């Protein structure tokens, strides 16, 4: 039972990052609005983030690359922190059709911690959850 739960968790993460990554290309305006203005080339940053999410999702599928993918996703989530801090500073703001209120902006910070823990569960440091 625990193995099935681990497998379902991994596939959910794969789907989560696949759709998130694809959305960077399908709806770039959503992400451009949350990239802090002090960062250069926001369009390039958005596309790199999309590639990183898709790449991390695909690499999670294979045991040989799962550890690398999990650490890469953790690094990516940490790299996203300036955007989350910017959202707090600028809230309320529009992210595509969605309004990011101050409360939502603040909730995204602990959500990042939860996503980091989830990715960590697929590293070699946490073999029980692979």
C-alpha positions in Angstrom: 0.0 0.0 0.0 2.8 2.4 0.9 4.5 1.8 -2.4 1.3 2.6 -4.3 0.9 5.8 -2.4 4.5 6.8 -3.2 3.9 6.0 -6.9 0.7 8.0 -7.0 2.5 10.9 -5.2 5.3 10.9 -7.8 2.9 10.8 -10.7 0.9 13.6 -9.2 4.1 15.7 -8.9 4.9 14.8 -12.6 1.5 16.0 -13.8 1.7 19.1 -11.5 5.0 20.2 -13.0 4.2 19.2 -16.6 1.1 21.3 -16.6 2.8 24.1 -14.8 5.7 24.1 -17.2 3.4 24.0 -20.3 1.4 26.9 -18.8 4.6 29.1 -18.9 4.4 28.8 -22.7 0.6 28.8 -23.1 0.0 31.7 -20.8 3.2 33.7 -20.4 1.5 36.9 -19.4 0.4 35.2 -16.1 4.0 34.7 -15.1 5.5 37.9 -16.6 3.3 39.9 -14.2 5.0 38.3 -11.2 8.6 38.5 -12.3 10.2 41.3 -10.3 11.1 44.3 -12.5 14.7 44.3 -11.3 15.3 40.9 -13.0 16.5 41.2 -16.7 14.7 39.6 -19.6 11.5 38.4 -18.0 10.4 36.6 -21.1 13.5 34.5 -21.1 13.2 33.8 -17.3 9.6 32.7 -17.9 10.6 30.3 -20.6 13.5 28.9 -18.6 11.1 28.3 -15.7 8.8 26.4 -18.0 11.6 24.3 -19.4 12.8 23.6 -15.9 9.4 22.5 -14.7 8.8 20.2 -17.7 12.3 18.8 -17.5 12.0 18.2 -13.8 8.7 16.4 -14.4 10.1 14.1 -17.1 13.3 13.3 -15.1 11.2 12.3 -12.1 9.8 9.4 -14.1 13.1 7.5 -14.2 14.9 6.1 -11.2 18.3 6.9 -12.7 17.4 10.7 -12.9 14.9 11.0 -10.0 17.4 12.2 -7.4 18.8 14.9 -9.9 15.2 15.9 -10.8 14.1 16.2 -7.1 17.2 18.4 -6.2 16.6 20.4 -9.4 13.0 21.1 -8.5 14.1 22.2 -5.0 16.6 24.6 -6.5 13.9 25.8 -9.0 11.4 26.4 -6.1 14.1 28.4 -4.2 14.8 30.4 -7.4 11.1 31.3 -7.5 11.2 33.0 -4.1 11.9 36.5 -5.5 8.6 36.2 -7.5 6.7 35.2 -4.3 8.3 38.0 -2.3 7.4 40.4 -5.1 3.8 39.2 -5.1 3.6 40.0 -1.4 5.0 43.5 -2.0 2.7 44.2 -4.9 -0.5 42.5 -3.8 -3.2 42.8 -4.8 -2.0 42.2 -8.4 -3.3 40.3 -11.4 -1.8 37.0 -12.5 -3.7 36.5 -15.7 -7.3 36.3 -14.8 -6.6 35.6 -11.1 -6.2 38.4 -8.5 -3.5 37.7 -6.0 -4.6 39.2 -2.8 -2.2 39.9 0.1 -3.5 36.8 1.9 -2.9 34.5 -1.2 0.5 36.0 -1.7 1.5 35.2 1.9 0.1 31.7 1.7 2.3 30.9 -1.3 5.4 31.1 0.9 4.5 28.1 3.2 3.2 26.4 0.1 6.7 26.6 -1.4 8.0 25.0 1.7 5.5 22.2 1.3 6.5 21.7 -2.4 10.1 21.6 -1.4 9.4 18.9 1.2 7.4 17.0 -1.5 10.4 17.2 -3.9 12.8 16.2 -1.1 10.8 13.1 -0.6 12.1 11.8 -3.9 15.8 12.4 -3.3 18.3 9.8 -2.3 18.5 11.4 1.1 15.0 10.2 1.7 15.0 6.7 0.3 11.9 5.7 2.3 9.7 7.8 0.1 11.0 6.9 -3.4 
